[in-house]
């Protein structure tokens, strides 16, 4: 299959492009490079042994997306493009709704016009809000508590309605937990532009001396060590989950919602201990107040993905940390 990846040069998109190639598919990458780097295209080519097709443009440019779908004979879309920081969404809700919800609507309009009606959507565990029970399964009530999660929930509703309509849409919604890690080559990994919001890039910056210390946002949560608990998943496992979802749609599945995580929660302090064990580096750190919109603990039940997609995360916390550090050291000082 020929697959359009929106946000294809980003952290998860770039790894998914490689996973698609390994599975025998042909990825076409669309990216506006708002929070990704143009150099990723060259790094992907180095790993793949050949260049990949990269289109520079915004998913909200409906005419451009429609042309890309038609010109490249696209069979399906994996939609990554969007803003993704919880705390930032609280400060800039209008930007988040305009970009994330508006971007999906523009994409779907282009897809419908081009007769491409198969989509894998990048959602988030934030749609669950405050967990009522752990681990969280896909039938857990939704109730996002921040604009980022609310936007994802609105997008899920749109896609669910679309799958129920008469036209033959095929939809897979993937609720990510916390992606970390990097490709084992060390050539691609998490490399946000500007100040990162996710934990691992901040850990890397503090470990490498680019930050004086790592701020641990919240040390008084009702968890075993007081720090927030998350389900960290290796980005390569996550990428392989997208391929599994896509191929399930190709086999005739009409609609599915799946958690992609490991099924195990780890606290911030446990992640830092794993980082030290995997790299030998102690990360300077200090306690800081909780951030608005964060929950104390959340981790997945992944039984449904295992049962229906034949997918299970294989890589552990130590591998996530070692791969992240390898990427950081190899690319220290890398330019755009």
KAPE-V241642 format. One line per field, one symbol per residue. ss: DSSP state (@ for helix, = for strand, . for the rest). phi: phi as a letter, one per 30 degrees, with the letter a starting at -180 (. if undefined). psi: psi as a letter, one per 40 degrees, with the letter a starting at -180 (. if undefined). A space follows every 10 residues. Layout:
ss=???
phi=???
psi=???
//
This chain:
ss=.=====.... @@@@@@@@@@ @@...===== =.......@@ @@@@@@@@.. ..====.... .@@@@@@@@@ @....====. .....@@@@@ @.@@@@@@@@ @@@@@@@@@@ @@@....=== ====@@@@.. .....=.... ......@@@@ @@@@@@@@@@ @@@@.....= ======.=== .=......=. ........@@ @@@@@@@... ...====... ........== .===@@@@@@ @@@@@@@@@@ ....====== .....==@@@ @@@@@@@@@. ....====.. ......=..= ..@@@@@@@. ......@@@@ @@@@@@@@@@ ......
phi=.ccdcdidcd ededddeddd eddjccdbcc acidbbbddd edddddddia dcdbcdlcdd dedddddddd dchdcabccc eldbcddddd dbddeddddd dddddddddd dddchcbbbc cdcaddddid ddabddcdcd eclecbdedd dddddddedd dddddddddb bbcccdcbdb jadddidbad bddiddcddd ddeddddcid bdacdcdjbb ddbecicdcb cdbddddddd dddddddddd djdcaabbdb acibcbdedd ddddddddci cdcdbadbde cdjdcdaaac cceddddcci cadcccddde dddddedddd cdidce
psi=ihhhhhfeea dddddddddd ddeeihihhh iefdfiided ddddddddei iihhhhihee gddddddddd defhdihhhd hiiehddddd dfdddddddd dddddddddd dddefhfhhh hgaieeeeah hdiiihideh iigieidddd dddddddddd dddeidigih hhhhhibgha aiiedediah giiahididd dddddddeee idihhhghef igideeiihi ghhhdddddd dddddddddd eehdhihhhh aeehihiddd ddddddddee hhhhiiiiii iheiidhhii heddddddef ihheiadddd dddddddddd eheii.
//
